[in-house]
């Protein structure tokens, strides 16, 4: 029984080796293919030259007028917007000023830049400003950031960041 199993295994190995040799182009004594006529060499492809491109006239770029707004020149600051409210949803970043009270006793933030003062909406940052300045009675300068809102044609500021400017930096 063992001899039959060994013989079957040897035959299987021989067939496997012969098929590997056949696949990889080697010749095997067990599998010899009849002599075939050689294949004709492949024809080289013919490449046609590209068609001639028509000549195109490219117009010259006209000279730039002296009043062209895109011409580099001296810096001109953007004009300040006229009187009127700021659009809803605008963010103000690092604006300097101080806390004060308006004629109705509501806390407002007065900007050093001279922009229209804004009433401050209730928040923890507003409470911090009020406590630090005794409701605006003490003089202190602040650098604030926040979101501008609009209600009945008047701007309000919801503070998101409040930083006190130390007195030694006020003159800078």
Buried (B, 14 or more C-beta within 10 A) or exposed (E): EEEEEEEEEEEEEEEEEBEEBBEEEEEBEEEEEEEEEEEEEEEEEEEEEEEEEEEEEEEEEEEEEEEEEEEEEEEEEEEEEEEEBBEEEEEBEEBBBBBBEEEEEEBBBBBEEEBBBBBBBEBEBBEBBBEEBEEBEEEBBBBBBBBBBBEEEEBBBBBBEBEBBEEEEEEE
